[in-house]
Amino acid sequence: MMTHARAHARGLCVACYDRALRDGTLIDFELKRLTHNEVMGEVEILSRKGEGFTSGQIADRLNIHPVTLDRHLKRSRNV
């Protein structure tokens, strides 16, 4: 199961993030963020009838926290 390390920072797990922070090499790891359009495009693909992924499974596949996915879904409904 995914630990949502990405929600921690820069796509690193907690141990790697802490080590990079101590070593001063955190700057070497680029920020990884999906745009709203990228997230919604993936949601559209993964939620097609044939795939049948739940929102929790979609969040895991996108490597984002389920709350973040919920925010994207609410945002798309309000647009």
C-alpha positions in Angstrom: 0.0 0.0 0.0 1.1 3.5 -0.8 2.4 5.7 2.1 1.7 8.9 0.3 5.4 9.9 0.5 4.7 12.5 -2.1 2.5 14.4 0.3 5.6 14.7 2.5 7.8 16.4 -0.1 9.5 16.1 -3.5 8.4 12.5 -4.0 10.7 11.2 -1.4 9.9 8.8 1.4 10.3 10.1 5.0 13.7 8.5 5.5 15.1 9.8 2.2 13.6 13.3 2.8 15.2 13.5 6.3 18.6 12.3 5.0 18.5 14.9 2.1 17.5 17.6 4.5 20.4 16.7 6.9 22.9 16.4 4.0 21.8 19.7 2.4 21.0 17.9 -0.9 17.2 18.4 -0.8 17.6 21.2 -3.4 18.8 18.5 -5.8 15.4 16.8 -5.9 12.9 18.7 -8.1 9.5 19.4 -6.8 6.9 17.1 -8.3 3.4 18.4 -8.6 0.6 17.4 -10.9 -1.5 20.2 -12.4 -5.2 20.2 -12.0 -5.6 19.3 -15.7 -3.2 16.4 -15.4 -5.0 15.0 -12.3 -8.4 15.3 -13.9 -7.1 13.7 -17.2 -5.9 10.7 -15.2 -9.1 10.5 -13.2 -11.1 10.4 -16.4 -9.0 7.5 -17.7 -8.9 5.6 -14.5 -12.6 6.0 -13.7 -13.9 4.7 -17.0 -16.5 2.0 -16.7 -14.1 -0.7 -17.8 -11.4 0.2 -15.2 -13.7 0.8 -12.3 -11.1 2.3 -9.9 -12.3 3.9 -6.6 -11.1 7.3 -5.7 -8.8 5.8 -3.1 -7.2 3.5 -5.7 -6.9 6.5 -8.1 -5.1 8.5 -5.5 -2.7 5.7 -4.9 -2.0 5.3 -8.6 -1.4 9.1 -8.9 0.8 9.0 -5.8 -1.3 11.7 -4.2 -3.2 11.9 -0.9 -6.9 11.0 -1.1 -7.8 14.4 0.4 -5.9 16.1 -2.5 -7.8 14.1 -5.0 -11.1 15.1 -3.3 -10.1 18.7 -3.6 -9.4 18.3 -7.3 -12.7 16.6 -7.8 -14.6 19.4 -6.0 -12.8 22.0 -7.9 -13.7 20.4 -11.2 -17.4 20.3 -10.2 -17.4 24.0 -9.3 -15.8 25.1 -12.5 
